[in-house]
């Protein structure tokens, strides 16, 4: 790793953790105003990052992008009456007719490894304002070349789109970790002619070219010192979550185990359109978040409200999301 990038990272962290890249955002907005250009997604100030420490590990959370989706009841609570979904949203001060979805890769600097968990949309999302991971890393003082390990929770497009850039590996110095069951499912030619064909093609384009540098893992495998994989299937056949521990501090990167901080956490048994095995996904949500609530540990959920880190406590038969504030800063 280049000394210059290491110096930049140390300077950033010395300047204060919990950093948002506000100067970068403001500069971009000023330049846009001067030229008359507009961001493709005005609701997403980019690049946007959040940094915190977990023991001796340094986390950088990057907002890869957001999207506004109509009719939340067609995505969440699909086994419920639409009015029931709307009522829960309005009771929690949210619009009943649309929701915001965020995409949040995370970088973990252990001192010996720079580990990226999920990669966002990549170039394919930039026309609509997503695919901002590379810019976010740059704002945090990292480059793609600094990444030594890429760990993927699962192989849906919003998690693997950033693996390739202009037909080459975006993280050329990295090795990769993918769940064996997940890879076996999506790479199988049996997906052709099925609803999973689009995902199959994306994996062929983005993941298979990296297979020689990939370690295929199963439940309980160690990914790196302090980082352990746990199978959390249902959303996809081999979906993984990652336990991270440093100096007695713990966090779980839950990927897409829960996709909305109200509709998936407060009502974990409600079905979600994008969960491939809806019954298994609901059981997995219960298992994972019951563990997180019982052990009072933090989690980072890929689609939680930015910066996507928080805690849960039991409430009303489900789990209430408690966003992080200054727990990691003092």
C-alpha positions in Angstrom: 0.0 0.0 0.0 1.4 3.4 -1.0 2.7 5.5 1.9 0.9 8.6 0.6 -2.5 7.0 0.8 -1.7 5.7 4.3 -0.7 9.2 5.4 -4.0 10.6 3.9 -6.0 8.0 5.8 -4.3 8.7 9.1 -4.8 12.4 8.6 -8.5 11.9 8.0 -9.0 9.8 11.1 -6.9 12.2 13.2 -9.1 15.0 12.0 -12.1 13.3 13.5 -14.1 10.1 13.1 -17.7 10.3 12.1 -16.6 12.5 9.2 -19.1 13.4 6.5 -17.4 14.5 3.3 -19.2 17.9 3.4 -16.4 20.0 1.8 -16.4 17.6 -1.2 -20.2 17.8 -1.5 -20.3 21.6 -1.2 -17.5 22.0 -3.8 -19.3 19.8 -6.2 -22.6 21.7 -5.7 -20.8 25.0 -6.2 -19.2 23.7 -9.5 -22.5 22.4 -10.7 -24.2 25.8 -10.0 -21.4 27.6 -11.9 -21.8 25.4 -14.9 -25.5 25.0 -14.8 -25.1 21.2 -14.5 -27.4 19.2 -12.3 -26.8 15.9 -10.4 -28.8 13.0 -11.8 -30.1 12.4 -8.3 -30.6 15.6 -6.4 -31.7 13.8 -3.3 -28.2 12.1 -2.9 -25.3 14.5 -2.0 -22.3 12.6 -3.3 -19.8 11.5 -2.4 -21.0 10.9 1.1 -19.1 8.9 3.7 -19.2 8.1 7.4 -16.3 6.9 9.4 -16.0 5.3 12.9 -13.8 3.0 14.9 -14.6 -0.5 16.2 -11.8 -1.4 18.5 -8.6 -1.0 16.4 -10.5 -1.3 13.1 -11.4 1.7 11.0 -14.7 1.6 9.2 -15.7 3.8 6.2 -19.3 3.6 5.1 -20.0 4.9 1.6 -23.4 5.9 0.2 -23.3 4.3 -3.3 -26.6 5.9 -4.2 -30.3 6.0 -3.4 -33.5 5.4 -5.3 -37.1 6.5 -4.7 -39.6 3.6 -5.1 -43.3 4.0 -5.5 -45.9 1.8 -3.7 -43.9 0.4 -0.8 -46.7 -2.2 -0.2 -45.8 -3.9 -3.5 -42.3 -4.6 -2.1 -42.8 -5.0 1.6 -45.6 -6.8 3.4 -46.7 -8.5 0.2 -48.7 -11.0 2.3 -50.5 -8.1 4.0 -53.3 -5.8 3.0 -51.9 -2.6 1.4 -53.7 -0.5 3.9 -51.9 -2.3 6.8 -48.6 -1.4 5.2 -49.6 2.2 4.7 -50.8 2.5 8.3 -47.5 1.2 9.7 -45.5 3.7 7.5 -47.6 6.7 8.5 -47.5 5.7 12.2 -43.7 6.0 11.9 -43.7 9.4 10.2 -43.0 8.0 6.7 -44.9 8.5 3.4 -47.4 5.8 2.6 -46.9 6.0 -1.2 -43.1 5.8 -1.7 -39.9 4.9 0.1 -36.2 5.7 -0.3 -33.8 2.8 -0.8 -30.1 3.3 0.0 -27.1 1.2 -1.0 -24.2 1.1 1.5 -20.9 -0.7 0.9 -18.5 -0.7 3.8 -14.7 -0.6 4.0 -12.9 -2.1 7.0 -9.3 -1.1 7.6 -7.8 -3.7 10.0 -4.2 -2.3 9.8 -3.1 -5.4 7.8 -6.0 -5.7 5.4 -8.4 -3.2 3.7 -11.6 -5.2 3.4 -14.5 -4.0 1.2 -17.9 -5.6 1.9 -20.1 -5.4 -1.2 -19.4 -3.0 -4.1 -22.6 -1.2 -5.1 -23.8 -0.7 -8.6 -20.6 0.4 -10.3 -20.6 2.0 -13.8 -24.0 0.6 -14.6 -25.7 2.8 -11.9 -24.0 6.1 -12.6 -26.4 7.4 -15.2 -29.0 7.5 -12.4 -26.7 8.9 -9.7 -25.6 5.6 -8.1 -22.2 3.8 -8.5 -20.5 6.3 -6.3 -18.3 3.8 -4.3 -15.1 4.8 -6.0 -15.7 8.5 -5.3 -16.6 7.8 -1.7 -13.4 5.8 -1.2 -11.4 8.7 -2.7 -13.1 11.2 -0.3 -12.0 8.9 2.5 -8.4 8.9 1.4 -8.5 5.4 -0.2 -8.2 4.1 -3.7 -9.5 1.0 -5.3 -5.9 -0.3 -5.4 -5.7 -0.1 -1.6 -8.4 -2.8 -1.2 -6.9 -6.2 -0.4 -10.0 -8.3 0.1 -13.6 -8.0 -1.3 -16.2 -10.0 0.7 -19.6 -10.3 -0.8 -22.8 -10.9 1.2 -24.5 -12.2 -1.9 -24.6 -11.8 -5.7 -27.4 -9.5 -6.5 -26.6 -6.7 -8.9 -26.5 -3.8 -6.4 -23.8 -5.7 -4.5 -21.6 -6.9 -7.3 -22.0 -4.2 -9.9 -18.8 -2.4 -8.8 -16.5 -5.5 -9.1 -15.6 -4.7 -12.7 -14.7 -1.4 -14.4 -14.2 -1.0 -18.1 -13.9 -4.8 -18.5 -11.2 -5.2 -15.9 -11.2 -5.9 -12.2 -11.9 -2.7 -10.3 -9.9 -3.8 -7.3 -6.8 -5.2 -9.0 -4.9 -6.0 -5.8 -7.7 -7.7 -4.1 -8.7 -11.3 -3.4 -12.3 -12.2 -3.1 -14.6 -14.1 -0.8 -18.0 -15.5 -1.9 -20.4 -18.0 -0.4 -20.1 -21.3 -2.1 -23.9 -21.9 -2.2 -24.5 -18.5 -3.6 -22.0 -18.8 -6.4 -23.1 -22.3 -7.3 -26.7 -21.1 -7.7 -26.1 -18.0 -9.8 -23.4 -19.5 -12.0 -25.4 -22.5 -12.9 -26.6 -22.7 -16.5 -29.9 -24.0 -15.1 -30.8 -20.3 -14.4 -31.1 -19.7 -18.1 -34.7 -19.2 -19.2 -35.9 -18.6 -15.6 -36.6 -15.4 -13.6 -33.1 -15.6 -12.3 -31.5 -15.4 -15.8 -30.7 -11.7 -15.4 -28.8 -12.3 -12.2 -27.1 -15.3 -13.8 -25.8 -13.1 -16.6 -24.6 -10.4 -14.2 -22.6 -13.0 -12.2 -21.1 -14.4 -15.4 -19.9 -10.9 -16.3 -18.8 -9.6 -12.9 -17.9 -12.5 -10.7 -16.8 -15.4 -12.9 -13.8 -13.4 -14.3 -12.5 -13.2 -10.8 -13.0 -16.9 -9.9 -9.2 -17.7 -9.8 -8.7 -15.1 -7.1 -11.8 -16.1 -5.1 -12.2 -18.2 -2.0 -15.6 -19.9 -1.7 -16.8 -20.1 1.8 -19.5 -21.7 3.9 -21.2 -21.0 7.3 -18.7 -20.4 10.1 -15.6 -19.9 7.9 -13.1 -17.2 8.9 -12.7 -14.6 6.2 -9.9 -12.6 7.8 -8.7 -12.0 11.3 -11.7 -10.9 13.3 -14.1 -11.5 10.4 -16.3 -14.6 10.3 -19.0 -15.6 7.9 -22.5 -16.8 8.9 -25.0 -18.3 6.4 -28.2 -16.2 6.4 -30.1 -17.7 3.5 -33.6 -16.8 2.2 -33.1 -13.4 0.6 -30.9 -15.5 -1.8 -29.8 -19.1 -1.6 -26.4 -18.5 -0.1 -26.7 -15.0 1.5 -24.0 -14.4 4.1 -23.7 -12.0 7.0 -20.3 -11.1 8.5 -19.4 -10.9 12.2 -16.6 -8.4 12.9 -14.8 -8.2 16.2 -11.8 -6.1 17.3 -10.7 -5.5 20.9 -13.9 -6.9 22.3 -16.1 -4.6 20.2 -18.5 -6.3 17.7 -20.6 -5.5 14.7 -22.6 -7.7 12.2 -22.8 -6.7 8.6 -26.2 -8.0 7.8 -26.4 -7.3 4.0 -30.0 -7.8 2.9 -31.2 -9.8 5.8 -33.5 -6.8 6.5 -34.2 -4.3 3.7 -36.2 -1.6 5.5 -35.8 -0.2 9.0 -39.5 -0.3 9.7 -41.2 -2.7 7.3 -38.5 -5.4 7.7 -37.4 -4.9 11.3 -40.6 -4.0 13.1 -42.5 -6.6 11.1 -39.8 -9.3 10.4 -42.4 -11.9 9.4 -43.8 -9.7 6.6 -42.9 -11.0 3.1 -40.6 -9.1 0.9 -40.8 -9.3 -2.9 -37.1 -9.6 -3.4 -36.6 -12.4 -1.0 -36.3 -15.6 -3.1 -37.4 -17.9 -0.3 -39.8 -15.8 1.7 -40.5 -18.2 4.5 -36.8 -18.9 5.0 -35.9 -15.2 4.8 -38.4 -14.3 7.5 -37.0 -17.1 9.8 -33.5 -15.8 9.1 -34.5 -12.2 10.0 -35.8 -13.4 13.3 -32.7 -15.5 14.0 -30.2 -12.8 13.1 -31.9 -9.8 14.7 -32.9 -11.8 17.8 -29.2 -12.5 18.2 -28.3 -8.8 17.7 -30.9 -7.7 20.2 -30.0 -10.2 22.8 -26.3 -9.6 22.6 -26.8 -5.8 22.3 -24.3 -5.6 19.4 -24.2 -3.2 16.5 -25.2 -4.0 13.0 -24.6 -2.5 9.5 -27.5 -3.1 7.1 -26.9 -2.5 3.5 -30.3 -0.8 3.0 -30.7 0.9 6.4 -30.9 4.7 6.6 -27.4 6.2 6.0 -24.9 5.6 7.5 -26.7 2.3 7.9 -25.3 1.5 11.3 -27.3 1.0 14.5 -28.7 -1.3 17.1 -32.1 -3.0 17.6 -34.3 -3.6 20.6 -37.4 -5.8 20.9 -40.6 -3.9 20.3 -44.2 -4.9 19.4 -43.3 -8.4 18.3 -40.4 -7.2 16.1 -37.4 -5.0 16.5 -37.0 -1.2 16.7 -34.0 0.3 14.8 -31.8 2.6 17.0 -29.4 4.5 14.7 -25.8 5.1 15.9 -24.9 8.4 17.3 -21.6 8.8 19.2 -21.1 5.2 20.5 -18.0 4.6 18.5 -16.5 8.1 18.9 -15.7 8.1 22.7 
